[in-house]
Amino acid sequence: MKRHLPKIELLNFEGPVLEATKHHNLYIITDEWKEIISVLMEEEFLDFVDGSFSVIDSNGRSWNYGDQHRDAKKTSAQIQKFIKL
């Protein structure tokens, strides 16, 4: 039986742009082309969603989560629920 890891769309602009998959205390960030662009520990993941640093996607675009439009992002409550899974 396959086990599905928890996943959340972090950014969506008429389609998912950044997603995070949780595996234990690691958060695997993938871009819209399903390429892994970052692997973060929980504290680093929290810093990323707070906008403390950016990630670069496989097409060379920089994404700072804090700078993105609120309608494209998950709410703080949704992020916290994902972390607690």
N, CA and C atoms as a LAMMPS dump frame, in Angstrom:
ITEM: TIMESTEP
0
ITEM: NUMBER OF ATOMS
255
ITEM: BOX BOUNDS ff ff ff
-5.0000000000000000e+02 5.0000000000000000e+02
-5.0000000000000000e+02 5.0000000000000000e+02
-5.0000000000000000e+02 5.0000000000000000e+02
ITEM: ATOMS id mol type element x y z
1 1 1 N 0.843 -1.183 0
2 1 2 C 0 0 0
3 1 3 C 0.887 1.245 0
4 2 1 N 0.593 2.179 -0.905
5 2 2 C 1.348 3.434 -0.987
6 2 3 C 0.905 4.374 0.12
7 3 1 N 1.871 5.016 0.712
8 3 2 C 1.586 6.03 1.725
9 3 3 C 1.762 7.393 1.085
10 4 1 N 0.73 8.208 1.18
11 4 2 C 0.803 9.552 0.602
12 4 3 C 1.273 10.539 1.658
13 5 1 N 2.27 11.311 1.306
14 5 2 C 2.798 12.318 2.218
15 5 3 C 1.926 13.56 2.155
16 6 1 N 1.791 14.265 3.293
17 6 2 C 1.013 15.511 3.303
18 6 3 C 1.618 16.532 2.344
19 7 1 N 0.735 17.228 1.614
20 7 2 C 1.179 18.204 0.612
21 7 3 C 0.263 19.42 0.69
22 8 1 N 0.837 20.591 0.397
23 8 2 C 0.056 21.822 0.375
24 8 3 C 0.539 22.694 -0.785
25 9 1 N -0.398 23.319 -1.483
26 9 2 C -0.044 24.319 -2.488
27 9 3 C 0.262 25.608 -1.749
28 10 1 N 1.488 26.062 -1.834
29 10 2 C 1.868 27.298 -1.147
30 10 3 C 1.462 28.529 -1.943
31 11 1 N 1.679 28.48 -3.252
32 11 2 C 1.335 29.597 -4.137
33 11 3 C 0.559 29.074 -5.327
34 12 1 N -0.51 29.795 -5.672
35 12 2 C -1.314 29.399 -6.808
36 12 3 C -1.716 30.655 -7.583
37 13 1 N -1.228 30.746 -8.803
38 13 2 C -1.603 31.805 -9.734
39 13 3 C -2.23 31.125 -10.949
40 14 1 N -3.531 30.865 -10.902
41 14 2 C -4.237 30.123 -11.947
42 14 3 C -3.585 28.768 -12.181
43 15 1 N -3.062 28.185 -11.14
44 15 2 C -2.387 26.893 -11.136
45 15 3 C -1.293 26.916 -10.093
46 16 1 N -0.946 25.748 -9.542
47 16 2 C 0.081 25.714 -8.497
48 16 3 C 1.446 26.145 -9.013
49 17 1 N 2.093 27.021 -8.245
50 17 2 C 3.425 27.519 -8.59
51 17 3 C 4.464 26.923 -7.643
52 18 1 N 4.154 26.9 -6.344
53 18 2 C 5.026 26.276 -5.344
54 18 3 C 4.185 25.362 -4.47
55 19 1 N 4.718 24.171 -4.202
56 19 2 C 4.069 23.219 -3.308
57 19 3 C 5.087 22.764 -2.271
58 20 1 N 4.575 22.33 -1.132
59 20 2 C 5.432 21.76 -0.096
60 20 3 C 4.897 20.381 0.257
61 21 1 N 5.798 19.442 0.395
62 21 2 C 5.473 18.091 0.84
63 21 3 C 6.214 17.872 2.149
64 22 1 N 5.493 17.346 3.13
65 22 2 C 6.099 17.12 4.445
66 22 3 C 6.496 15.653 4.574
67 23 1 N 7.737 15.45 4.982
68 23 2 C 8.254 14.106 5.257
69 23 3 C 9.006 14.176 6.58
70 24 1 N 8.346 13.711 7.644
71 24 2 C 8.849 13.853 9.012
72 24 3 C 9.021 15.336 9.318
73 25 1 N 10.232 15.79 9.62
74 25 2 C 10.467 17.214 9.897
75 25 3 C 11.102 17.935 8.72
76 26 1 N 11.024 17.344 7.537
77 26 2 C 11.541 17.976 6.328
78 26 3 C 10.391 18.464 5.467
79 27 1 N 10.608 19.589 4.812
80 27 2 C 9.622 20.173 3.909
81 27 3 C 10.286 20.303 2.54
82 28 1 N 9.75 19.58 1.577
83 28 2 C 10.306 19.534 0.237
84 28 3 C 9.502 20.5 -0.619
85 29 1 N 10.158 21.541 -1.114
86 29 2 C 9.503 22.566 -1.923
87 29 3 C 9.722 22.228 -3.395
88 30 1 N 8.617 22.146 -4.136
89 30 2 C 8.691 21.886 -5.573
90 30 3 C 8.055 23.047 -6.325
91 31 1 N 8.503 23.238 -7.56
92 31 2 C 7.974 24.327 -8.382
93 31 3 C 6.875 23.805 -9.312
94 32 1 N 6.413 24.664 -10.199
95 32 2 C 5.301 24.294 -11.072
96 32 3 C 5.663 23.202 -12.072
97 33 1 N 6.949 22.935 -12.247
98 33 2 C 7.394 21.867 -13.133
99 33 3 C 7.72 20.592 -12.351
100 34 1 N 7.309 20.555 -11.087
101 34 2 C 7.491 19.4 -10.197
102 34 3 C 8.952 19.115 -9.885
103 35 1 N 9.8 20.138 -10.029
104 35 2 C 11.215 20.019 -9.691
105 35 3 C 11.417 20.394 -8.231
106 36 1 N 12.226 19.626 -7.521
107 36 2 C 12.564 19.972 -6.135
108 36 3 C 13.504 21.165 -6.182
109 37 1 N 13.108 22.236 -5.48
110 37 2 C 13.949 23.434 -5.489
111 37 3 C 14.543 23.727 -4.118
112 38 1 N 14.007 23.088 -3.072
113 38 2 C 14.562 23.299 -1.739
114 38 3 C 14.061 22.213 -0.797
115 39 1 N 14.896 21.844 0.156
116 39 2 C 14.516 20.93 1.232
117 39 3 C 14.851 21.658 2.527
118 40 1 N 13.829 21.88 3.34
119 40 2 C 13.974 22.701 4.538
120 40 3 C 13.591 21.941 5.791
121 41 1 N 14.295 22.23 6.867
122 41 2 C 13.883 21.756 8.185
123 41 3 C 12.688 22.605 8.62
124 42 1 N 11.975 22.18 9.651
125 42 2 C 10.763 22.885 10.052
126 42 3 C 11.003 24.361 10.35
127 43 1 N 12.043 24.679 11.086
128 43 2 C 12.329 26.08 11.417
129 43 3 C 12.619 26.899 10.157
130 44 1 N 13.348 26.302 9.217
131 44 2 C 13.637 26.98 7.95
132 44 3 C 12.353 27.189 7.145
133 45 1 N 11.477 26.188 7.153
134 45 2 C 10.204 26.301 6.443
135 45 3 C 9.387 27.462 7.011
136 46 1 N 9.345 27.56 8.33
137 46 2 C 8.626 28.667 8.966
138 46 3 C 9.242 30.011 8.587
139 47 1 N 10.562 30.079 8.542
140 47 2 C 11.233 31.307 8.109
141 47 3 C 10.873 31.636 6.66
142 48 1 N 10.814 30.616 5.802
143 48 2 C 10.457 30.842 4.4
144 48 3 C 9.044 31.412 4.282
145 49 1 N 8.062 30.813 4.956
146 49 2 C 6.689 31.306 4.832
147 49 3 C 6.515 32.66 5.524
148 50 1 N 7.429 33.016 6.412
149 50 2 C 7.419 34.354 7.017
150 50 3 C 8.075 35.389 6.104
151 51 1 N 8.699 34.936 5.023
152 51 2 C 9.327 35.851 4.077
153 51 3 C 10.767 36.195 4.397
154 52 1 N 11.412 35.408 5.275
155 52 2 C 12.795 35.706 5.671
156 52 3 C 13.808 35.457 4.565
157 53 1 N 13.488 34.598 3.61
158 53 2 C 14.386 34.334 2.494
159 53 3 C 13.585 33.837 1.299
160 54 1 N 14.218 33.841 0.161
161 54 2 C 13.587 33.42 -1.088
162 54 3 C 14.128 32.066 -1.528
163 55 1 N 13.372 31.413 -2.404
164 55 2 C 13.842 30.207 -3.08
165 55 3 C 13.852 30.507 -4.574
166 56 1 N 14.694 29.791 -5.299
167 56 2 C 14.82 29.965 -6.745
168 56 3 C 14.25 28.716 -7.407
169 57 1 N 13.287 28.928 -8.327
170 57 2 C 12.698 27.768 -9.001
171 57 3 C 13.615 27.275 -10.12
172 58 1 N 13.221 26.173 -10.756
173 58 2 C 14.075 25.554 -11.773
174 58 3 C 14.159 26.38 -13.051
175 59 1 N 13.356 27.445 -13.139
176 59 2 C 13.425 28.352 -14.281
177 59 3 C 14.196 29.627 -13.936
178 60 1 N 14.778 29.675 -12.724
179 60 2 C 15.591 30.806 -12.303
180 60 3 C 14.835 31.952 -11.658
181 61 1 N 13.53 31.791 -11.457
182 61 2 C 12.741 32.85 -10.808
183 61 3 C 12.881 32.748 -9.287
184 62 1 N 12.969 33.906 -8.665
185 62 2 C 13.077 33.999 -7.217
186 62 3 C 11.686 34.193 -6.615
187 63 1 N 11.399 33.43 -5.561
188 63 2 C 10.103 33.512 -4.888
189 63 3 C 10.3 33.804 -3.408
190 64 1 N 9.855 34.974 -2.99
191 64 2 C 9.817 35.306 -1.572
192 64 3 C 8.354 35.223 -1.159
193 65 1 N 8.049 34.267 -0.309
194 65 2 C 6.667 33.99 0.057
195 65 3 C 5.983 35.206 0.677
196 66 1 N 6.706 35.936 1.49
197 66 2 C 6.141 37.112 2.142
198 66 3 C 5.738 38.22 1.184
199 67 1 N 6.374 38.272 0.014
200 67 2 C 6.093 39.317 -0.972
201 67 3 C 4.916 38.992 -1.887
202 68 1 N 4.413 37.769 -1.825
203 68 2 C 3.359 37.35 -2.756
204 68 3 C 1.988 37.858 -2.308
205 69 1 N 1.103 38.027 -3.278
206 69 2 C -0.254 38.513 -3.005
207 69 3 C -0.988 37.532 -2.095
208 70 1 N -1.688 38.051 -1.118
209 70 2 C -2.352 37.197 -0.126
210 70 3 C -3.369 36.241 -0.739
211 71 1 N -3.984 36.62 -1.862
212 71 2 C -4.957 35.733 -2.502
213 71 3 C -4.3 34.517 -3.154
214 72 1 N -2.997 34.594 -3.399
215 72 2 C -2.277 33.488 -4.024
216 72 3 C -1.69 32.526 -2.989
217 73 1 N -1.673 32.956 -1.717
218 73 2 C -1.031 32.182 -0.653
219 73 3 C -2.053 31.491 0.236
220 74 1 N -1.582 30.499 0.954
221 74 2 C -2.374 29.877 2.015
222 74 3 C -2.382 30.808 3.224
223 75 1 N -3.421 30.686 4.026
224 75 2 C -3.489 31.492 5.247
225 75 3 C -2.525 30.938 6.285
226 76 1 N -2.246 31.732 7.291
227 76 2 C -1.389 31.269 8.396
228 76 3 C -1.995 30.034 9.059
229 77 1 N -3.315 30.019 9.208
230 77 2 C -3.998 28.87 9.831
231 77 3 C -3.811 27.61 8.984
232 78 1 N -3.897 27.743 7.662
233 78 2 C -3.703 26.587 6.786
234 78 3 C -2.269 26.068 6.859
235 79 1 N -1.313 26.972 6.93
236 79 2 C 0.098 26.586 7.057
237 79 3 C 0.309 25.863 8.399
238 80 1 N -0.22 26.411 9.471
239 80 2 C -0.046 25.788 10.79
240 80 3 C -0.683 24.395 10.836
241 81 1 N -1.844 24.247 10.225
242 81 2 C -2.506 22.939 10.18
243 81 3 C -1.636 21.934 9.417
244 82 1 N -1.054 22.374 8.301
245 82 2 C -0.163 21.522 7.521
246 82 3 C 1.053 21.095 8.337
247 83 1 N 1.641 22.013 9.066
248 83 2 C 2.817 21.71 9.881
249 83 3 C 2.499 20.672 10.95
250 84 1 N 1.307 20.735 11.509
251 84 2 C 0.929 19.822 12.594
252 84 3 C 0.531 18.431 12.113
253 85 1 N 0.391 18.221 10.802
254 85 2 C 0.017 16.898 10.276
255 85 3 C 1.035 15.851 10.624
